[in-house]
Amino acid sequence: MRNHFDEQLEQLNKELLEMGALIEHAIESASQALVNQDDDAANKAIEFDKEVDHKEKQIESLCLKLLLQQQPVAQDLRQISAALKIITDMERIGDQAADISGIVIYLTDTPYIKKLEHLPQMAKTTIKMVKGSIDAYVNKDLALAKEVIGMDDIVDNLFVIIRNELIEHIHEKANNGEQALDLLMVAKYFERIGDHAQNIAEWVEFAITGKHKGKMI
């Protein structure tokens, strides 16, 4: 019985890795679309989001099956309940990559008002955070989870830089205000992706230690 349960837990890890790969591809496609004003890449990100939604339902079904049909011990319960929380954050990351792509499609035929410097850095950091948080879950790597949590400060700082630059740009050239707000929204979506990756890492901490945000659960 336990061997079968362990096999199903391994399947859960595999499914989470696959979902993580999908959201990495979604962010990468959205970033490529943004930098190159590439409609095809933007549409790819939107398609990846649909696959993410489907994968979320598959993993949710597997988690509920494990909870209802097996007799998990405390550590197993933490791992499964953390997985249920993690897939919610991953699904939202997919949504935000699609939202970025929607803005990119809207801006396709309009030259950018300024060179994109920090937005690609945000994208790169969030991809690293997402990959790190999923790897930390699968490998039960507490140090990596903490590293991901710390990286959210990098994303937050980049958001502040971008926001201040765009505000200054609006003051100088008010007629560029609409696109500046669109780019600010893109930055906000990347910041939210970072927040969700941080959430995932915090649920990894819970799965390993039983503690979440400094409190016993």
N, C-alpha and C positions, 0 to 999 in steps of 0.2 A: 504493500500500500504506500509506504513512504517513498519507495523508489519511483512509483508512478507520479506521486505528488512532486518530487524533485524534478522529474522530467517536465512536468507542466510549468514549474517555476522557471526552468530553463527556456521553455517556449515563450513564457512571458517576457523574459529578458530579450529574447530574439525579436519579438514583436516590437518592444520598446526601441530597440536599436533601429529597426526598420522605420518606425515612425520618426525617430530622431533624424535619420538620413533624409527623410522626406522634407522635414521642416528646414534642415540645412540647405537642401536644394532650393526650397522656396525662397529663403532669404538670399541665397546666392543669385538666383534668377532675378529677384526684385532689385538687388544691388546692381547687377549688370544692366538691367533695364533702365535704372536711374542714371547711371554714369553715361551710357551710350544712347539714351533716349530710344530704346529698342522695344517696340511693341511686341515682337515675338517673344522676347525674354519675359516681358510683363505677363503675357498670356500663359507662359509656362508656369510662372509662380502661382497664378490663379488656378491652373489645373492641378498643381501640386497640393494646393489647399484642399481641393476636393478629395484627393487621395488621403490626405491627413484626416479629414472628417470620417472617411470610411474606416481607416485604421483605428481611429479612436473607438468606434463602435465595436470592432473586433476585440480590442484589448479589454474594453469594459466588460464584454460578454465573458471573456476568459477569466477575468478577476472574480466576477460574480460566481462563476462555475467553481472556481477554487474555494471560495468562501462557503458555498452552499453544499458542495459535494464532498469536501475533504474536512479534515479536522486539524487546521493549522495551529501551531503553537504560537506563543507571543511574538517571536521574531518574524515568523511567517506572516502573521497578521499585519505587522508593521510594514513589511515589504509589499504586501498586496494593497493595503490601504494607501501607502505612499504612491504606488503605481497609479491608482485611481485619481489621486490628486495631480500627479505629474502629467497624465494624458490631457487633463483639462487645461493646464498651462500650455502644453504643446499645441493643442488645438487652437488656442488663442494666438499663439505665435504664427501659426499658419494663416489665420484670419488677418493678422496685421501685415504679413508679407503680401497678401492679396490686396489689402487696402493701399499699401505703398504703390503696388503695381497699377491700381486704378488711377492714382494721382499721376503716375508717369504717363499712362496712356492719354490722360487729359492734356498733359504738357508736351506731347510728342512733337508737335509742329511749331513749338515756341522755343526760341533760343533761351538758354538759361541767363539769368540776370547777373550771375557771378559764377566763378569757377567753383566746382564742387570739390572741397578739400577734406572737410571733416566728416561729411556724411559717409563716404566710403570707409573711413576709419571706424565709424560706429558700426557699420554693417559687418566689417571684418571681426570686430571684437565680440559682437553678439553671436556670430557663427561659432567662434571659439568657446563662448560661454555655453551655448546650447550643446555642442559636442562634449565639452567637459562635464557638464551636469549629467548627461545620459551615461557617459562612460563611468562616472563616479557611482551612479546607481548600480549598473551592471557588475562593476568590480568591487562594490562596497568600499570605495576609496574615500574616506573621510577627509583626508588632506586635500584631495582634488576638489571635493565639494566646497571646502572653505576657500580654496583659491578662486573658484567661480564666484562665490559670494563677494569676495574682495574686488573682482573685476567690474562689478556693477558701478563702482565709483568712477571708473574710467569712462563708461558710457554716459553717466550723469554729467561728468565734467565736459565731455564733448557736446552734449546737448546744450549746456549753458553757453559754451563758446559760440555754437551755431545760432542760438537764439539772440545773443547780444549782437552778433554780426548782422543778422537779418534786420533787427530793430534799427541798427545804425544805417543800414542800407535804405530802409523805408524813410527814415528822416532825410536822407540825402536825395532820394529819388522816389517821391511818393507814388508816381505812376507805376512803379514796379511792385506796389504793395500786394496785389493779388497773388502773384507768383511767390513772393516772399512768404506769404502765409501758407501757401501750398507746401513749400520746402520746409517750413517750420513744422507743419503737420507730419511730413515724412520723418523729420528728426524725432518728433514725439512718438511716432510708431516704433522707431528703432529703440527709443528709450524704454518703451513698454515691453518690447521683446527682451531687453536686458533684465527688466524687472521679473518677467516670467521665468527666464533662465535662472535668476537668483532664487525664485520660489522653488523651482525644481531642486536646486542644490540644497535648499533648506529641508525639503522633504526627504532628500537622501540622508541628511543628518538624522532626521527622525527615524528613518528605516534602520539606521545603524545603531543609534544610541538610545532611542526612545524619547529624545528631547527635541522640542521644536520651538525655535525662537526663545530659547533660554528657559522654557517651562517643561515640566514633566507632563507627558500625555498618557 
